[in-house]
Amino acid sequence: MNATPGRPSSTARAHAASIDDDAAVSQDQRVCTWLSVGSIGDMVARGIVDTMSTSDYPQMAAARGRIEPSPRRVRGYLGNELLFDTTAARYVWEVPYYPQYYIPRADVRTELLHDENHPQRVQFGPSRMFSLVSQSGTHASAARVFDEDAGEFAGLVRFEWEPLTWFEEDEPIYGHPRNPYVRVDALRSHRHVTVELDGVALADTHSPVLLFETGLPTRYYIDRTDVAFENLEASGTQSLCPYKGVTSGYWSARVGETVHDDIAWTYNTPLPAVAPIANLVAFYNEKLDIAVDGVRLERPKTHFS
């Protein structure tokens, strides 16, 4: 499973908190947000994102290493067993795009933690690795517990996302916590939008839904009747996004003998906050040519480029 279109990307494990500053971030699969850079400044320097002077959309507000309190009740289940239940979680930005939840050890069922006797000093301080052990099985190195001399991280636990089922209040959350500095709006429009790839028409509409998401270019969601599916091939890719939900389909484009993988996606049943995009099709601005009201847009430089 991938993670996030709009921010599509795919489910990955962000070990940014569990490595030294000069180590590479490992990645199991593609993700909703790109995890292998340390800051927006790094990305600008490397030409991965546009600067404020050239971008037509707002960049992320938070930087790596930021820590903030969360006012939400956060719970994590390991199989059918409650692992933690807290109203004192911390948002920690290991990367600029979104935070992870760090949980106070006092709110964790420590009998489900097994010390691996593996002390480490990582970017946020000294810590130890723990396995998660329950009736559902054992998950090695799935929890990092920070030592009491780790400053503002003292006594916090960073859990790997995948072994757990996560809830904010009584609502499930997918992929990672929602970023409190990100806004996502889906607005109906009558702007004329066309989509092409190497001169081949893929879509033409006068009734798009424009999805505005902090840190990403505008995504244009298009009615299926305005999409040239004869030039698209269904893909087995699936992705998830904490703001939009789980995708229902991806398509690749065939232009001549060349196949451009996973350049379009849809959500049949998106989360209620973005209900207007239901059953519509969006395309990666970074990988093809989009024109709005006759003006061709530059392909933005993002982690999807």
Backbone as numpy.savetxt, mean C-alpha at the origin, in Angstrom:
# Nx Ny Nz CAx CAy CAz Cx Cy Cz
-0.93 -12.63 -4.01 -1.78 -11.44 -4.01 -0.91 -10.21 -4.01
-1.27 -9.20 -4.79 -0.53 -7.95 -4.87 -1.12 -6.94 -3.91
-0.53 -5.76 -3.88 -1.15 -4.76 -3.05 -1.25 -3.43 -3.72
-2.34 -3.03 -4.04 -2.88 -1.77 -4.37 -2.73 -1.18 -5.73
-3.76 -1.10 -6.44 -3.78 -0.23 -7.58 -4.42 1.05 -7.16
-4.25 2.06 -7.89 -4.50 3.39 -7.42 -3.25 3.60 -6.68
-3.08 2.72 -5.75 -1.74 2.49 -5.35 -1.56 1.01 -5.63
-1.90 0.37 -6.84 -1.79 -1.05 -6.81 -0.38 -1.43 -6.62
-0.24 -2.39 -5.93 1.02 -3.03 -5.72 0.62 -4.29 -5.07
1.52 -5.06 -4.49 1.09 -6.35 -4.06 1.59 -6.63 -2.69
1.09 -7.67 -2.06 1.37 -7.88 -0.66 2.84 -8.14 -0.45
3.46 -7.32 0.37 4.87 -7.52 0.62 5.15 -7.33 2.08
6.30 -7.76 2.50 6.66 -7.61 3.90 7.68 -6.51 4.02
7.31 -5.44 4.74 8.20 -4.30 4.88 9.08 -4.51 6.08
10.28 -4.98 5.86 11.19 -5.20 6.97 12.00 -3.95 7.28
11.50 -2.77 6.88 12.30 -1.57 7.06 12.63 -1.31 8.51
11.77 -1.74 9.44 12.07 -1.50 10.84 13.02 -2.53 11.39
13.20 -3.62 10.68 13.96 -4.73 11.25 15.33 -4.89 10.63
15.80 -3.83 9.96 17.11 -3.92 9.34 17.94 -2.71 9.73
19.24 -2.81 9.55 20.10 -1.66 9.77 19.88 -0.66 8.66
20.23 0.61 8.93 19.95 1.66 7.97 20.59 1.42 6.61
21.74 0.75 6.59 22.44 0.58 5.32 22.12 -0.74 4.66
21.16 -1.50 5.21 20.81 -2.78 4.61 19.73 -2.58 3.58
19.60 -3.54 2.68 18.55 -3.48 1.67 17.26 -4.00 2.26
16.12 -3.42 1.84 14.82 -3.88 2.32 14.40 -5.06 1.47
14.16 -6.20 2.10 13.74 -7.37 1.34 12.28 -7.24 0.97
11.86 -7.94 -0.08 10.50 -7.82 -0.59 10.06 -9.15 -1.13
8.98 -9.72 -0.55 8.50 -11.02 -1.00 7.76 -10.91 -2.31
6.94 -9.86 -2.44 6.15 -9.66 -3.65 6.04 -8.17 -3.86
5.38 -7.74 -4.95 5.15 -6.32 -5.16 4.16 -5.82 -4.13
4.18 -4.49 -3.79 3.24 -3.98 -2.79 2.51 -2.74 -3.20
1.43 -2.45 -2.34 0.62 -1.25 -2.48 1.48 -0.04 -2.47
2.49 -0.07 -1.79 3.40 1.03 -1.78 4.80 0.49 -1.80
5.65 1.22 -2.44 7.00 0.75 -2.69 7.81 0.87 -1.42
8.56 -0.17 -1.03 9.12 -0.21 0.31 10.63 -0.08 0.38
11.31 0.04 -0.72 12.76 -0.11 -0.65 13.52 1.21 -0.64
12.86 2.32 -0.26 13.57 3.58 -0.15 13.31 4.17 1.21
14.19 5.05 1.63 14.09 5.57 2.97 13.34 6.87 3.11
13.30 7.72 2.08 12.67 9.01 2.25 12.28 9.58 0.91
11.38 10.57 0.94 10.99 11.25 -0.30 12.21 11.91 -0.93
13.11 12.46 -0.08 14.31 13.07 -0.63 15.14 12.08 -1.41
15.27 10.85 -0.90 15.99 9.81 -1.63 15.35 9.58 -2.99
14.02 9.54 -3.01 13.32 9.23 -4.25 13.46 10.35 -5.26
13.38 11.61 -4.79 13.56 12.73 -5.70 14.95 12.69 -6.29
15.96 12.44 -5.43 17.34 12.41 -5.91 17.55 11.33 -6.95
16.82 10.22 -6.81 16.99 9.10 -7.73 16.03 9.17 -8.91
15.22 10.26 -8.97 14.33 10.44 -10.10 13.11 9.55 -10.07
12.75 9.04 -8.86 11.63 8.11 -8.77 10.31 8.85 -8.62
10.32 9.99 -7.96 9.12 10.81 -7.86 9.42 12.20 -8.34
8.38 12.91 -8.75 8.52 14.29 -9.16 8.71 15.18 -7.94
9.36 16.31 -8.09 9.47 17.28 -7.01 8.21 18.12 -6.97
8.09 18.93 -5.91 6.91 19.75 -5.75 6.75 20.71 -6.93
7.84 21.11 -7.54 7.75 22.09 -8.61 7.25 21.48 -9.91
7.35 20.18 -10.07 6.94 19.57 -11.33 5.72 18.68 -11.20
5.39 18.23 -9.99 4.26 17.34 -9.81 2.95 18.12 -9.76
1.87 17.50 -10.26 0.56 18.16 -10.18 -0.32 17.50 -9.12
0.30 16.78 -8.18 -0.45 16.16 -7.09 0.39 16.24 -5.82
-0.25 16.28 -4.64 0.50 16.44 -3.38 1.30 15.20 -3.02
2.48 15.42 -2.44 3.33 14.33 -2.01 2.97 13.93 -0.58
3.58 12.85 -0.10 3.34 12.38 1.25 3.85 13.39 2.28
3.11 13.50 3.41 3.46 14.49 4.42 4.42 13.95 5.46
4.45 12.63 5.67 5.26 12.06 6.74 6.59 11.53 6.21
7.59 11.53 7.08 8.92 11.04 6.72 9.24 9.79 7.54
10.21 9.04 7.06 10.66 7.84 7.74 11.08 8.16 9.17
10.65 7.32 10.11 11.01 7.48 11.49 10.00 8.25 12.33
8.98 8.81 11.69 7.97 9.53 12.45 7.15 8.56 13.30
6.78 8.99 14.51 5.95 8.16 15.38 4.84 9.03 15.95
3.61 8.51 15.91 2.45 9.25 16.37 1.52 8.30 17.11
0.73 8.80 18.09 -0.27 7.96 18.74 -1.45 7.71 17.82
-2.08 6.56 17.95 -3.31 6.26 17.22 -4.48 6.26 18.20
-5.56 6.99 17.91 -6.71 7.01 18.82 -7.63 5.81 18.63
-7.31 4.90 17.71 -8.20 3.80 17.36 -7.92 2.55 18.19
-8.97 1.81 18.49 -8.77 0.50 19.09 -8.26 -0.44 17.99
-7.15 -1.10 18.25 -6.53 -1.98 17.26 -6.42 -3.37 17.86
-6.89 -4.36 17.10 -6.81 -5.76 17.52 -6.17 -6.61 16.44
-5.47 -7.66 16.89 -4.88 -8.61 15.96 -5.18 -10.02 16.40
-5.63 -10.83 15.47 -5.96 -12.23 15.74 -4.97 -13.12 15.03
-4.50 -14.13 15.74 -3.64 -15.17 15.18 -4.50 -16.41 15.05
-4.98 -16.68 13.83 -6.00 -17.70 13.67 -7.26 -17.23 14.38
-7.77 -18.04 15.30 -8.96 -17.66 16.06 -8.63 -17.07 17.42
-7.35 -16.91 17.73 -6.94 -16.43 19.04 -6.58 -14.95 19.01
-7.12 -14.21 19.96 -6.80 -12.80 20.09 -5.36 -12.66 20.57
-4.53 -11.98 19.79 -3.12 -11.80 20.14 -2.91 -10.49 20.91
-3.58 -9.43 20.49 -3.48 -8.16 21.21 -4.75 -7.36 21.01
-4.99 -6.47 21.96 -6.16 -5.58 21.95 -5.70 -4.31 22.64
-5.60 -3.20 21.91 -5.01 -2.00 22.47 -5.71 -0.74 22.00
-5.70 0.26 22.84 -6.09 1.61 22.45 -4.89 2.55 22.54
-3.70 1.97 22.60 -2.47 2.76 22.74 -1.45 2.42 21.66
-1.92 1.98 20.47 -1.00 1.66 19.37 -0.28 2.93 18.91
0.86 2.75 18.32 1.61 3.86 17.73 1.70 3.67 16.22
1.47 4.77 15.49 1.80 4.79 14.07 3.31 5.01 13.95
4.00 4.17 13.19 5.42 4.36 12.93 5.65 4.29 11.43
6.26 5.35 10.89 6.55 5.38 9.45 7.93 4.79 9.21
7.94 3.56 8.74 9.19 2.92 8.34 9.58 3.37 6.94
8.61 3.78 6.16 8.78 4.34 4.82 7.81 5.52 4.74
7.96 6.42 3.78 7.12 7.62 3.75 5.65 7.38 3.42
5.32 6.27 2.76 4.00 6.12 2.17 2.89 5.82 3.15
3.19 5.04 4.16 2.17 4.66 5.12 2.85 4.18 6.40
2.14 4.18 7.52 2.73 3.72 8.77 2.48 2.23 9.01
3.21 1.69 9.97 2.91 0.39 10.55 2.39 0.62 11.97
1.67 -0.36 12.50 1.27 -0.29 13.89 2.34 -0.96 14.78
2.74 -0.24 15.81 3.58 -0.81 16.86 2.70 -0.91 18.10
2.69 -2.07 18.75 1.75 -2.39 19.81 2.46 -2.45 21.16
1.91 -1.81 22.21 2.53 -1.94 23.53 2.55 -3.40 23.99
3.71 -3.84 24.49 3.82 -5.22 24.93 2.83 -5.54 26.05
2.48 -4.54 26.84 1.54 -4.76 27.93 0.16 -5.18 27.44
-0.15 -4.92 26.16 -1.45 -5.26 25.58 -1.40 -6.52 24.72
-0.26 -7.22 24.77 -0.06 -8.42 23.95 -0.12 -9.66 24.85
-0.74 -10.72 24.36 -0.74 -11.99 25.07 0.64 -12.63 24.88
1.51 -12.39 25.83 2.90 -12.79 25.67 3.08 -14.30 25.70
2.07 -15.06 26.17 2.21 -16.52 26.14 2.21 -17.05 24.70
1.80 -16.21 23.73 1.83 -16.61 22.33 3.14 -16.21 21.65
4.05 -15.57 22.41 5.35 -15.17 21.88 6.42 -16.14 22.36
7.29 -16.56 21.46 8.39 -17.45 21.81 9.71 -16.76 21.45
10.52 -16.50 22.46 11.79 -15.81 22.28 12.74 -16.68 21.44
13.24 -16.13 20.33 14.17 -16.85 19.46 15.62 -16.64 19.89
15.82 -15.91 21.00 17.17 -15.64 21.49 18.03 -15.01 20.40
17.46 -13.99 19.76 18.13 -13.32 18.64 18.08 -11.82 18.86
18.93 -11.29 19.74 18.96 -9.83 19.95 19.53 -9.12 18.73
18.98 -7.95 18.44 19.45 -7.15 17.31 19.32 -5.68 17.66
20.26 -4.89 17.18 20.11 -3.44 17.23 19.74 -2.99 15.82
18.55 -2.42 15.68 18.06 -2.00 14.38 17.87 -0.49 14.39
17.30 0.06 13.32 17.27 1.51 13.17 16.53 2.21 14.30
15.57 1.53 14.96 14.82 2.17 16.02 15.29 1.76 17.41
16.38 0.97 17.51 16.91 0.64 18.82 17.11 -0.85 19.02
17.58 -1.25 20.21 17.81 -2.68 20.49 16.49 -3.43 20.61
16.51 -4.70 20.15 15.27 -5.47 20.12 15.61 -6.96 20.11
14.56 -7.79 20.21 14.70 -9.24 20.14 13.60 -9.77 19.23
13.92 -10.86 18.50 12.95 -11.48 17.61 12.20 -12.59 18.34
10.90 -12.69 18.06 10.03 -13.70 18.65 9.24 -14.40 17.56
8.97 -15.69 17.77 8.02 -16.43 16.95 6.63 -16.27 17.56
5.61 -16.43 16.71 4.23 -16.49 17.18 3.80 -17.94 17.18
3.33 -18.42 18.32 2.98 -19.83 18.47 1.55 -19.93 18.98
0.69 -20.61 18.22 -0.70 -20.78 18.62 -1.21 -22.10 18.07
-2.49 -22.37 18.29 -3.09 -23.59 17.77 -3.08 -23.63 16.25
-3.03 -22.45 15.63 -3.03 -22.40 14.16 -1.66 -22.66 13.56
-0.61 -22.69 14.39 0.72 -22.97 13.87 1.75 -22.00 14.43
2.97 -22.13 13.91 4.08 -21.29 14.34 4.53 -20.41 13.19
4.75 -19.14 13.50 5.24 -18.19 12.51 6.56 -17.63 13.03
7.65 -18.06 12.41 8.97 -17.68 12.88 9.25 -16.21 12.60
9.95 -15.58 13.52 10.43 -14.19 13.37 9.30 -13.25 12.94
8.14 -13.43 13.53 6.97 -12.63 13.15 6.72 -11.47 14.10
7.53 -11.34 15.14 7.36 -10.23 16.08 8.72 -9.73 16.52
8.86 -8.42 16.57 10.07 -7.78 17.07 9.69 -6.98 18.31
10.29 -7.32 19.43 10.00 -6.65 20.70 11.18 -5.75 21.03
10.90 -4.46 21.22 11.97 -3.51 21.51 12.28 -3.50 23.00
13.58 -3.39 23.31 14.07 -3.43 24.68 13.63 -2.18 25.45
13.77 -2.26 26.77 13.36 -1.14 27.62 14.27 0.07 27.46
15.44 -0.09 26.86 16.33 1.05 26.64 16.29 1.52 25.18
15.15 1.28 24.50 15.01 1.66 23.09 14.32 3.02 22.93
14.41 3.87 23.95 13.86 5.21 23.83 12.35 5.19 23.68
11.82 5.97 22.72 10.37 6.04 22.55 9.78 4.75 21.98
10.64 3.81 21.56 10.16 2.52 21.08 10.19 1.44 22.18
10.62 1.82 23.37 10.75 0.86 24.46 9.42 0.16 24.75
9.47 -1.17 24.80 8.28 -1.94 25.14 7.26 -2.07 24.03
7.58 -1.62 22.82 6.67 -1.77 21.70 6.98 -3.04 20.92
5.96 -3.58 20.26 6.10 -4.80 19.48 5.69 -4.50 18.05
6.53 -4.89 17.11 6.23 -4.73 15.68 5.95 -6.12 15.12
4.70 -6.36 14.69 4.29 -7.66 14.15 4.34 -7.64 12.63
4.77 -8.78 12.05 4.59 -8.95 10.62 3.09 -8.96 10.33
2.72 -8.42 9.18 1.31 -8.21 8.88 0.59 -9.50 8.51
1.22 -10.33 7.67 0.52 -11.43 7.01 -0.03 -12.50 7.94
0.64 -12.88 9.05 0.09 -13.96 9.87 -1.18 -13.58 10.62
-1.48 -12.29 10.70 -2.57 -11.82 11.56 -3.76 -11.32 10.75
-4.92 -11.32 11.41 -6.10 -10.61 10.92 -6.24 -9.37 11.78
-6.28 -8.19 11.13 -6.20 -6.92 11.83 -7.55 -6.20 11.81
-7.84 -5.50 12.91 -9.07 -4.70 12.99 -8.74 -3.33 13.59
-9.33 -2.29 13.00 -9.43 -0.98 13.63 -10.86 -0.84 14.09
-11.06 -0.62 15.40 -12.40 -0.72 15.97 -12.98 -2.07 15.54
-14.13 -2.11 14.84 -14.70 -3.39 14.42 -14.59 -3.61 12.91
-13.76 -2.81 12.25 -13.61 -2.90 10.80 -12.29 -3.57 10.45
-12.30 -4.57 9.56 -11.03 -5.17 9.12 -10.21 -4.18 8.31
-8.89 -4.29 8.42 -7.99 -3.47 7.61 -7.07 -4.39 6.83
-6.67 -3.95 5.65 -5.96 -4.79 4.71 -4.62 -4.17 4.34
-3.57 -5.00 4.34 -2.28 -4.59 3.79 -1.41 -3.79 4.72
-1.96 -2.75 5.31 -1.25 -1.89 6.25 -2.25 -0.89 6.81
-1.91 -0.20 7.90 -2.83 0.81 8.43 -3.07 1.93 7.41
-4.23 2.53 7.47 -4.49 3.71 6.65 -3.64 4.86 7.18
-3.06 5.59 6.27 -2.21 6.72 6.62 -3.09 7.89 7.04
-2.93 8.42 8.26 -3.78 9.54 8.67 -3.53 10.82 7.88
-2.43 10.86 7.11 -2.14 12.03 6.29 -2.51 11.84 4.83
-3.22 10.75 4.53 -3.65 10.48 3.15 -5.15 10.70 3.05
-5.56 11.39 2.00 -6.97 11.54 1.69 -7.23 10.90 0.34
-8.35 10.20 0.23 -8.76 9.56 -1.02 -10.18 9.99 -1.33
-10.36 10.60 -2.50 -11.68 11.06 -2.94 -11.97 10.52 -4.33
-13.19 10.05 -4.54 -13.64 9.58 -5.86 -14.76 10.49 -6.33
-14.48 11.26 -7.38 -15.42 12.28 -7.83 -15.86 12.02 -9.27
-17.17 12.07 -9.49 -17.70 11.94 -10.85 -17.31 13.17 -11.66
-17.14 12.98 -12.97 -16.70 14.08 -13.83 -17.25 13.88 -15.24
-17.25 14.97 -16.02 -17.58 14.89 -17.45 -16.39 15.32 -18.30
-15.20 15.21 -17.76 -14.02 15.52 -18.55 -13.80 14.41 -19.57
-13.27 14.80 -20.71 -13.02 13.83 -21.79 -11.66 13.18 -21.57
-11.66 11.88 -21.35 -10.43 11.15 -21.06 -10.22 10.07 -22.12
-9.04 10.04 -22.70 -8.67 8.97 -23.62 -7.41 8.28 -23.11
-7.30 7.00 -23.41 -6.16 6.20 -22.98 -5.62 5.47 -24.20
-4.31 5.59 -24.46 -3.66 4.93 -25.58 -2.34 4.33 -25.14
-1.90 3.33 -25.89 -0.59 2.73 -25.67 0.03 2.45 -27.03
1.11 3.14 -27.32 1.78 3.00 -28.62 0.81 3.18 -29.77
-0.10 4.16 -29.63 -1.03 4.48 -30.69 -2.28 3.63 -30.73
-2.38 2.63 -29.87 -3.56 1.75 -29.82 -4.52 2.28 -28.76
-5.78 2.52 -29.15 -6.77 3.07 -28.23 -7.21 2.00 -27.24
-7.22 2.36 -25.96 -7.66 1.45 -24.91 -8.94 1.93 -24.23
-9.20 3.24 -24.25 -10.42 3.75 -23.62 -10.69 5.16 -24.12
-11.98 5.53 -24.12 -12.41 6.87 -24.53 -13.72 7.16 -23.83
-13.74 8.14 -22.92 -14.93 8.37 -22.12 -15.16 9.86 -21.86
-16.44 10.21 -21.67 -16.82 11.56 -21.24 -17.46 11.52 -19.85
-17.35 10.39 -19.16 -17.97 10.27 -17.82 -17.08 9.49 -16.86
-15.82 9.91 -16.69 -14.93 9.19 -15.78 -15.25 9.50 -14.32
-14.75 8.67 -13.44 -14.66 8.99 -12.02 -13.19 9.23 -11.73
-12.88 10.41 -11.18 -11.49 10.76 -10.89 -11.20 10.42 -9.43
-10.15 9.61 -9.23 -9.77 9.22 -7.88 -8.50 9.98 -7.50
-8.63 10.82 -6.46 -7.52 11.63 -5.97 -7.00 11.00 -4.68
-5.74 10.58 -4.69 -5.14 9.93 -3.53 -3.80 10.58 -3.24
-3.62 11.07 -2.01 -2.40 11.76 -1.64 -1.17 10.91 -1.99
-0.22 11.54 -2.67 1.02 10.87 -2.99 1.03 10.14 -4.32
-0.12 10.14 -5.03 -0.21 9.46 -6.32 -0.88 10.36 -7.35
-0.57 10.15 -8.63 -1.27 10.91 -9.66 -2.74 10.55 -9.70
-3.54 11.43 -10.24 -4.98 11.18 -10.39 -5.19 9.91 -11.20
-6.05 9.03 -10.70 -6.43 7.83 -11.45 -7.79 8.07 -12.09
-7.93 7.68 -13.35 -9.15 7.89 -14.11 -9.86 6.56 -14.24
-10.99 6.42 -13.56 -11.78 5.19 -13.60 -12.86 5.34 -14.67
-12.93 4.34 -15.54 -13.69 4.46 -16.78 -14.73 3.35 -16.88
-15.92 3.72 -17.33 -16.99 2.74 -17.54 -16.54 1.65 -18.51
-16.90 0.42 -18.22 -16.45 -0.70 -19.06 -16.93 -0.57 -20.50
-18.05 0.07 -20.72 -18.55 0.23 -22.09 -17.68 1.19 -22.90
-16.81 1.94 -22.24 -15.91 2.87 -22.91 -14.49 2.34 -22.99
-14.28 1.06 -22.64 -12.96 0.44 -22.66 -12.87 -0.52 -23.85
-11.76 -0.48 -24.57 -11.54 -1.35 -25.73 -10.96 -2.69 -25.26
-11.84 -3.56 -24.78 -11.36 -4.83 -24.23 -10.77 -5.75 -25.30
-11.03 -5.45 -26.57 -10.43 -6.27 -27.62 -8.91 -6.15 -27.63
-8.38 -5.10 -27.00 -6.94 -4.91 -26.92 -6.36 -5.28 -25.54
-7.21 -5.89 -24.68 -6.79 -6.25 -23.33 -6.95 -7.75 -23.12
-6.11 -8.29 -22.24 -6.17 -9.70 -21.88 -6.25 -9.83 -20.37
-7.20 -10.62 -19.89 -7.38 -10.79 -18.45 -6.13 -11.40 -17.81
-5.84 -10.94 -16.61 -4.69 -11.42 -15.85 -5.18 -12.04 -14.55
-4.38 -12.93 -13.99 -4.73 -13.54 -12.72 -4.30 -12.75 -11.51
-3.73 -11.56 -11.72 -3.22 -10.75 -10.62 -4.36 -10.25 -9.74
-4.11 -10.21 -8.44 -5.03 -9.61 -7.49 -4.24 -8.73 -6.55
-4.83 -7.63 -6.11 -4.12 -6.73 -5.21 -5.08 -6.22 -4.14
-4.51 -5.64 -3.09 -5.34 -5.10 -2.02 -4.85 -3.72 -1.64
-5.80 -2.92 -1.16 -5.51 -1.55 -0.76 -6.33 -1.21 0.47
-5.74 -0.63 1.51 -6.51 -0.30 2.70 -7.57 0.75 2.46
-7.44 1.52 1.37 -8.39 2.59 1.09 -9.49 2.17 0.13
-9.20 1.18 -0.72 -10.16 0.80 -1.76 -10.65 -0.64 -1.66
-9.89 -1.51 -1.03 -10.31 -2.89 -0.89 -9.49 -3.84 -1.73
-10.12 -4.93 -2.17 -9.45 -5.98 -2.93 -9.91 -5.91 -4.38
-8.96 -5.92 -5.31 -9.32 -5.83 -6.72 -10.07 -7.09 -7.18
-10.85 -6.91 -8.22 -11.62 -8.01 -8.80 -11.04 -8.50 -10.12
-10.11 -7.75 -10.68 -9.51 -8.17 -11.94 -8.43 -7.22 -12.39
-7.48 -7.77 -13.15 -6.44 -7.00 -13.83 -6.46 -7.38 -15.30
-5.92 -6.46 -16.13 -5.77 -6.74 -17.56 -4.39 -6.30 -18.02
-3.85 -7.06 -18.95 -2.65 -6.67 -19.67 -3.06 -6.21 -21.06
-2.22 -5.41 -21.69 -2.51 -4.91 -23.03 -1.59 -5.58 -24.03
-2.16 -6.00 -25.16 -1.35 -6.57 -26.24 -1.29 -5.55 -27.37
-0.09 -5.11 -27.69 0.14 -4.18 -28.79 1.11 -4.86 -29.74
0.59 -5.30 -30.88 1.41 -6.09 -31.79 1.81 -7.39 -31.12
3.10 -7.66 -31.06 3.60 -8.88 -30.41 4.00 -8.66 -28.95
3.81 -7.43 -28.48 4.25 -7.09 -27.13 3.08 -7.10 -26.15
3.27 -7.75 -25.00 2.27 -7.75 -23.94 2.76 -6.87 -22.80
1.96 -5.89 -22.42 2.27 -4.99 -21.31 1.46 -5.46 -20.11
2.16 -6.04 -19.14 1.48 -6.73 -18.04 0.77 -5.79 -17.08
-0.43 -6.19 -16.70 -1.14 -5.60 -15.55 -1.17 -4.08 -15.58
-1.71 -3.51 -16.65 -1.75 -2.06 -16.74 -3.13 -1.50 -16.40
-4.11 -2.36 -16.16 -5.45 -1.91 -15.83 -6.04 -2.81 -14.76
-6.98 -2.26 -13.98 -7.57 -3.04 -12.88 -8.98 -2.54 -12.60
-9.71 -3.30 -11.79 -11.06 -2.90 -11.39 -11.36 -3.41 -9.98
-12.29 -2.72 -9.33 -12.86 -3.16 -8.05 -14.36 -3.31 -8.25
-14.87 -4.52 -8.17 -16.32 -4.70 -8.28 -17.04 -4.21 -7.03
-16.45 -4.44 -5.88 -17.05 -4.03 -4.61 -16.01 -3.30 -3.77
-15.69 -2.06 -4.10 -14.71 -1.31 -3.33 -15.26 -0.95 -1.96
-14.39 -0.46 -1.09 -14.83 0.01 0.21 -15.78 1.19 0.05
-16.70 1.37 1.00 -17.75 2.39 0.84 -17.25 3.80 0.55
-16.08 4.17 1.09 -15.58 5.53 0.91 -15.30 5.87 -0.55
-15.06 4.84 -1.38 -14.78 5.08 -2.80 -15.78 4.31 -3.67
-17.00 4.21 -3.20 -18.04 3.45 -3.92 -18.21 3.86 -5.38
-18.01 5.12 -5.75 -18.22 5.50 -7.17 -17.32 4.78 -8.16
-16.21 4.14 -7.72 -15.33 3.46 -8.68 -15.77 2.02 -8.94
-16.85 1.57 -8.32 -17.28 0.17 -8.46 -17.48 -0.20 -9.92
-16.85 -1.31 -10.34 -16.98 -1.90 -11.67 -16.34 -1.06 -12.78
-15.68 0.03 -12.43 -15.00 0.84 -13.43 -13.55 0.35 -13.58
-12.92 0.75 -14.67 -11.57 0.29 -15.01 -10.61 1.47 -14.98
-9.48 1.30 -14.30 -8.44 2.33 -14.26 -7.16 1.80 -14.89
-6.32 2.74 -15.35 -5.07 2.41 -16.01 -3.91 3.13 -15.32
-2.73 2.51 -15.39 -1.54 3.15 -14.86 -1.13 4.33 -15.73
-1.22 5.55 -15.19 -0.75 6.73 -15.91 0.72 6.60 -16.30
1.49 5.91 -15.44 2.93 5.83 -15.63 3.33 5.00 -16.84
2.42 4.13 -17.33 2.81 3.13 -18.31 2.18 3.31 -19.68
1.33 4.34 -19.82 0.69 4.57 -21.11 0.35 6.05 -21.24
-0.39 6.40 -22.27 -0.66 7.82 -22.55 -2.12 8.14 -22.29
-2.34 9.11 -21.40 -3.68 9.56 -21.06 -3.81 11.03 -21.47
-4.92 11.36 -22.10 -5.22 12.74 -22.46 -6.51 13.15 -21.76
-6.53 14.36 -21.22 -7.70 14.90 -20.54 -8.11 16.18 -21.23
-9.34 16.20 -21.75 -9.85 17.36 -22.49 -8.89 17.77 -23.60
-8.35 16.77 -24.28 -7.49 17.01 -25.43 -6.04 17.29 -25.10
-5.69 17.36 -23.83 -4.32 17.65 -23.42 -3.66 16.36 -22.94
-2.61 15.95 -23.61 -1.91 14.73 -23.23 -1.10 14.96 -21.96
-1.27 14.07 -21.00 -0.57 14.19 -19.74 0.82 13.57 -19.84
1.77 14.18 -19.16 3.08 13.55 -19.06 2.96 12.29 -18.19
3.72 11.28 -18.53 3.73 10.08 -17.68 4.44 10.42 -16.39
3.75 10.32 -15.26 4.39 10.67 -13.99 5.46 9.65 -13.60
6.42 10.08 -12.81 7.45 9.19 -12.29 7.09 8.79 -10.87
6.72 7.55 -10.68 6.41 7.02 -9.35 7.07 5.67 -9.23
6.79 4.99 -8.12 7.34 3.64 -7.93 6.70 2.64 -8.87
5.67 3.04 -9.64 5.06 2.15 -10.61 5.61 2.37 -12.02
6.49 3.36 -12.19 6.98 3.72 -13.52 7.77 2.56 -14.14
